[in-house]
Amino acid sequence: TATDDGPGEETGNGDDNDYQQTFYLQVVPVNDVPTFEMLPDTIVLLEDRGIFDTLNWIVDSHVGAILEEYQNLSYNISYVNDQDVNGDVWTFENNPQIINDYDLNFRVSDDHNGLSEVTISVQDDGGTTVDYLDNENYEIGVDESDPQTFFIRVLPVNDPPGYQYGTPRILDEDDGVIQYSNWITGISPGPSN
């Protein structure tokens, strides 16, 4: 409502001193950034350990604003592995993943060791576009958190040496000294690492 201080209808000189007009204000929802907190630092384990599964690696996670509770969260995980003692890049048999929303799970390939830098972010399914100013795909909002990093250090374990032997032979106790050439073959110090 706008009002002026001049004479109005009550004096017979001019119009009413008040003017009203109605308009609508629309507040468009914007996706807030999801957040999470994880256990910090470095996981240290021995090679050939098998599956690594720890409960509650993700301590806490949120979709963003309270009105976004309908959204679902997923984790984006990437990693960079360094070289093992022989200069080979070591691998995971099962890549690091977050299961049951909070638990970290992975498996290092047998006979592999080294350091892995693992980066995690959390993403919701709320998207980053809204219908605003006659543009259905107006880019605003954040659906992915800042990344966080931790390390997995796999320590080498000395594996037993190996070899292969020939076909067993049946001997008489009185045969004396017998020599078999190349009866043991394939002698190795263990896996290549």
Contacts in CASP RR format, 6 or more apart in sequence:
PFRMAT RR
TARGET T0000
AUTHOR 0000-0000-0000
METHOD contacts of the structure
MODEL  1
TATDDGPGEETGNGDDNDYQQTFYLQVVPVNDVPTFEMLPDTIVLLEDRG
IFDTLNWIVDSHVGAILEEYQNLSYNISYVNDQDVNGDVWTFENNPQIIN
DYDLNFRVSDDHNGLSEVTISVQDDGGTTVDYLDNENYEIGVDESDPQTF
FIRVLPVNDPPGYQYGTPRILDEDDGVIQYSNWITGISPGPSN
1 18 0 8 1.000
1 19 0 8 1.000
1 20 0 8 1.000
2 18 0 8 1.000
2 19 0 8 1.000
2 20 0 8 1.000
3 17 0 8 1.000
3 18 0 8 1.000
3 19 0 8 1.000
4 17 0 8 1.000
5 17 0 8 1.000
6 17 0 8 1.000
7 13 0 8 1.000
7 14 0 8 1.000
7 17 0 8 1.000
8 14 0 8 1.000
8 15 0 8 1.000
8 16 0 8 1.000
8 17 0 8 1.000
9 15 0 8 1.000
9 16 0 8 1.000
28 130 0 8 1.000
28 131 0 8 1.000
28 132 0 8 1.000
29 67 0 8 1.000
29 130 0 8 1.000
30 130 0 8 1.000
30 140 0 8 1.000
30 141 0 8 1.000
31 68 0 8 1.000
31 71 0 8 1.000
31 124 0 8 1.000
31 126 0 8 1.000
31 127 0 8 1.000
31 128 0 8 1.000
31 141 0 8 1.000
31 142 0 8 1.000
31 143 0 8 1.000
32 63 0 8 1.000
32 64 0 8 1.000
32 65 0 8 1.000
32 68 0 8 1.000
32 141 0 8 1.000
32 142 0 8 1.000
33 64 0 8 1.000
33 141 0 8 1.000
33 142 0 8 1.000
33 143 0 8 1.000
33 144 0 8 1.000
33 145 0 8 1.000
34 61 0 8 1.000
34 62 0 8 1.000
34 63 0 8 1.000
34 64 0 8 1.000
34 71 0 8 1.000
34 73 0 8 1.000
34 122 0 8 1.000
34 123 0 8 1.000
34 124 0 8 1.000
34 143 0 8 1.000
34 144 0 8 1.000
34 145 0 8 1.000
35 61 0 8 1.000
35 62 0 8 1.000
35 64 0 8 1.000
35 122 0 8 1.000
35 145 0 8 1.000
36 58 0 8 1.000
36 60 0 8 1.000
36 61 0 8 1.000
36 62 0 8 1.000
36 73 0 8 1.000
36 120 0 8 1.000
36 122 0 8 1.000
36 145 0 8 1.000
36 148 0 8 1.000
37 58 0 8 1.000
37 59 0 8 1.000
37 60 0 8 1.000
37 61 0 8 1.000
38 57 0 8 1.000
38 58 0 8 1.000
38 59 0 8 1.000
38 120 0 8 1.000
38 148 0 8 1.000
38 150 0 8 1.000
39 56 0 8 1.000
39 57 0 8 1.000
39 59 0 8 1.000
39 150 0 8 1.000
40 150 0 8 1.000
41 150 0 8 1.000
41 151 0 8 1.000
42 150 0 8 1.000
42 151 0 8 1.000
42 152 0 8 1.000
42 153 0 8 1.000
43 52 0 8 1.000
43 54 0 8 1.000
43 150 0 8 1.000
43 151 0 8 1.000
43 152 0 8 1.000
43 153 0 8 1.000
44 153 0 8 1.000
44 155 0 8 1.000
45 52 0 8 1.000
45 108 0 8 1.000
45 152 0 8 1.000
45 153 0 8 1.000
45 154 0 8 1.000
45 155 0 8 1.000
46 154 0 8 1.000
46 155 0 8 1.000
46 157 0 8 1.000
47 108 0 8 1.000
47 110 0 8 1.000
47 111 0 8 1.000
47 112 0 8 1.000
47 113 0 8 1.000
47 154 0 8 1.000
47 155 0 8 1.000
47 156 0 8 1.000
47 157 0 8 1.000
48 110 0 8 1.000
48 111 0 8 1.000
48 157 0 8 1.000
48 159 0 8 1.000
49 108 0 8 1.000
49 154 0 8 1.000
50 107 0 8 1.000
50 108 0 8 1.000
51 94 0 8 1.000
51 105 0 8 1.000
51 106 0 8 1.000
51 107 0 8 1.000
52 104 0 8 1.000
52 105 0 8 1.000
52 106 0 8 1.000
52 107 0 8 1.000
52 108 0 8 1.000
53 103 0 8 1.000
53 104 0 8 1.000
53 105 0 8 1.000
54 103 0 8 1.000
54 104 0 8 1.000
54 105 0 8 1.000
55 102 0 8 1.000
55 103 0 8 1.000
56 102 0 8 1.000
56 103 0 8 1.000
57 98 0 8 1.000
57 102 0 8 1.000
57 103 0 8 1.000
57 104 0 8 1.000
58 75 0 8 1.000
58 98 0 8 1.000
58 101 0 8 1.000
58 102 0 8 1.000
58 103 0 8 1.000
58 104 0 8 1.000
59 102 0 8 1.000
61 73 0 8 1.000
61 101 0 8 1.000
61 102 0 8 1.000
61 122 0 8 1.000
63 69 0 8 1.000
63 71 0 8 1.000
63 73 0 8 1.000
63 124 0 8 1.000
64 71 0 8 1.000
64 124 0 8 1.000
68 124 0 8 1.000
68 126 0 8 1.000
71 124 0 8 1.000
71 125 0 8 1.000
71 126 0 8 1.000
72 124 0 8 1.000
72 125 0 8 1.000
73 101 0 8 1.000
73 122 0 8 1.000
73 123 0 8 1.000
73 124 0 8 1.000
74 122 0 8 1.000
74 123 0 8 1.000
74 125 0 8 1.000
75 97 0 8 1.000
75 98 0 8 1.000
75 120 0 8 1.000
75 121 0 8 1.000
75 122 0 8 1.000
75 123 0 8 1.000
76 120 0 8 1.000
76 121 0 8 1.000
76 122 0 8 1.000
76 123 0 8 1.000
76 144 0 8 1.000
77 95 0 8 1.000
77 96 0 8 1.000
77 97 0 8 1.000
77 98 0 8 1.000
77 118 0 8 1.000
77 119 0 8 1.000
77 120 0 8 1.000
78 118 0 8 1.000
78 119 0 8 1.000
79 92 0 8 1.000
79 95 0 8 1.000
79 96 0 8 1.000
79 116 0 8 1.000
79 117 0 8 1.000
79 118 0 8 1.000
79 119 0 8 1.000
79 152 0 8 1.000
80 116 0 8 1.000
80 117 0 8 1.000
81 89 0 8 1.000
81 90 0 8 1.000
81 91 0 8 1.000
81 92 0 8 1.000
81 114 0 8 1.000
81 115 0 8 1.000
81 116 0 8 1.000
82 89 0 8 1.000
82 90 0 8 1.000
82 114 0 8 1.000
82 115 0 8 1.000
82 116 0 8 1.000
83 89 0 8 1.000
83 90 0 8 1.000
83 114 0 8 1.000
84 90 0 8 1.000
84 112 0 8 1.000
84 113 0 8 1.000
84 114 0 8 1.000
84 156 0 8 1.000
84 193 0 8 1.000
85 113 0 8 1.000
85 156 0 8 1.000
85 193 0 8 1.000
86 192 0 8 1.000
86 193 0 8 1.000
88 192 0 8 1.000
88 193 0 8 1.000
90 108 0 8 1.000
90 109 0 8 1.000
90 112 0 8 1.000
90 113 0 8 1.000
90 114 0 8 1.000
90 116 0 8 1.000
90 154 0 8 1.000
90 193 0 8 1.000
91 108 0 8 1.000
91 109 0 8 1.000
91 112 0 8 1.000
92 106 0 8 1.000
92 107 0 8 1.000
92 108 0 8 1.000
92 109 0 8 1.000
92 116 0 8 1.000
93 107 0 8 1.000
93 108 0 8 1.000
93 109 0 8 1.000
93 110 0 8 1.000
94 105 0 8 1.000
94 106 0 8 1.000
94 107 0 8 1.000
95 106 0 8 1.000
96 104 0 8 1.000
96 105 0 8 1.000
96 106 0 8 1.000
96 118 0 8 1.000
96 152 0 8 1.000
97 104 0 8 1.000
97 105 0 8 1.000
97 106 0 8 1.000
98 104 0 8 1.000
98 105 0 8 1.000
98 120 0 8 1.000
99 105 0 8 1.000
106 152 0 8 1.000
108 152 0 8 1.000
108 154 0 8 1.000
111 159 0 8 1.000
111 191 0 8 1.000
111 192 0 8 1.000
111 193 0 8 1.000
112 154 0 8 1.000
112 193 0 8 1.000
113 154 0 8 1.000
113 155 0 8 1.000
113 156 0 8 1.000
113 157 0 8 1.000
113 193 0 8 1.000
114 153 0 8 1.000
114 154 0 8 1.000
114 155 0 8 1.000
114 156 0 8 1.000
115 151 0 8 1.000
115 152 0 8 1.000
115 153 0 8 1.000
115 154 0 8 1.000
116 151 0 8 1.000
116 152 0 8 1.000
116 153 0 8 1.000
116 154 0 8 1.000
117 149 0 8 1.000
117 151 0 8 1.000
118 149 0 8 1.000
118 150 0 8 1.000
118 151 0 8 1.000
118 152 0 8 1.000
119 147 0 8 1.000
119 148 0 8 1.000
119 149 0 8 1.000
120 147 0 8 1.000
120 148 0 8 1.000
120 149 0 8 1.000
120 150 0 8 1.000
121 144 0 8 1.000
121 145 0 8 1.000
121 146 0 8 1.000
121 147 0 8 1.000
121 148 0 8 1.000
122 144 0 8 1.000
122 145 0 8 1.000
123 143 0 8 1.000
123 144 0 8 1.000
123 145 0 8 1.000
124 143 0 8 1.000
124 144 0 8 1.000
125 143 0 8 1.000
126 143 0 8 1.000
127 141 0 8 1.000
127 143 0 8 1.000
128 139 0 8 1.000
128 140 0 8 1.000
128 141 0 8 1.000
128 142 0 8 1.000
128 143 0 8 1.000
129 136 0 8 1.000
129 137 0 8 1.000
129 138 0 8 1.000
129 139 0 8 1.000
129 140 0 8 1.000
130 138 0 8 1.000
130 140 0 8 1.000
130 141 0 8 1.000
131 138 0 8 1.000
132 138 0 8 1.000
132 140 0 8 1.000
156 193 0 8 1.000
159 190 0 8 1.000
159 191 0 8 1.000
160 190 0 8 1.000
161 187 0 8 1.000
161 188 0 8 1.000
161 189 0 8 1.000
161 190 0 8 1.000
162 186 0 8 1.000
162 187 0 8 1.000
162 188 0 8 1.000
162 189 0 8 1.000
162 190 0 8 1.000
163 184 0 8 1.000
163 185 0 8 1.000
163 186 0 8 1.000
163 187 0 8 1.000
163 188 0 8 1.000
164 184 0 8 1.000
164 185 0 8 1.000
164 186 0 8 1.000
165 183 0 8 1.000
165 184 0 8 1.000
165 185 0 8 1.000
166 180 0 8 1.000
166 183 0 8 1.000
166 184 0 8 1.000
166 185 0 8 1.000
169 180 0 8 1.000
171 178 0 8 1.000
END
